[in-house]
């Protein structure tokens, strides 16, 4: 994206605010919003992400990507959104930061007219913050956070009998794809498809923003005036492989517009063709019953070691109670 100065919106001819080099198109704010909504709608249709009547749990952190995802899905579902869509926010107890995120998500829920399910780390496992859990585990905060969030998101979608929607953007997907290729993680590479099918103990996952860049989600959120927290998590690692990959691919995209989306579509095409053969037979945790790579899932192993009890069954019980209170069971 470059400055839209001196350009005109290709739809209405008004002064443009956004110029998309890969599309060779300039837009005013109104028509940029409509353009992104149309692209996401077509992406979802192309990959059959959401089937008729399916309900969807939308993981919303309070950042620009997940907030944009929720707002877009509410627009796409229209009048069915209040019944078919549930926003999920997980409070990780990060002092100051988590409160800001929760406030943004609660405001968004009210604006969209969509139910919100809030779960806190303390009520799920009895530990006040993700930092404290990581300290006890003697592991990096982000590593523990990822394990917990993936487990809880899947648990909510499984218990609700719904699809799980995450806010992975084009930039996120490509960064993880390159990293998985470098480390030759063939199983993870095979899963980078817009819709991951259901498996024993695992809900289907969809990534509606997989062809939308981070800059586009930011512009969409700003132009629609959506509530979100712009600052990053204080525990986020700096100079990660993913960040370096994003910087590199952005430079390539600047010189050769359209490279990123072309790259993604080729990977998706190959993953769709080979994923069924490379992923292996899905297994379920002998303790909690959710998807696992071994006999016991990583979440139950972590909580057993740190807290003296595998917390998977407790998490599933709390989730069922909250879903019931929202009328989703």
Secondary structure, DSSP 8 states (H G I E B T S, - for coil): -B--TT-B-TTT-SB-SEEETTTTEEE-HHHHHHHHHHHHHHHHHHTT-S-TT--EEEE--SSHHHHHHHHHHHHHHGGGHHHHEEEEEEE---TTHHHHHHHHHHHHHHHHT-EEEEEEHHHHHS-S-HHHHHHHHTS-HHHHHHHHHHHHHHHHHHHHT-EEE----HHHHHHHHHHHHHTT-HHHHTT-SSEE--BTTB--EE-TTTTS-HHHHHHHHHHHT-----S--TT--SS-HHHHHHHHHHHHHHHSTTHHHHHHHHHHHHHHHHHHHHS---EE-TTT-SEESSSS-HHHHHHHHHHSS--HHHHHHHHHHHHHHTT--
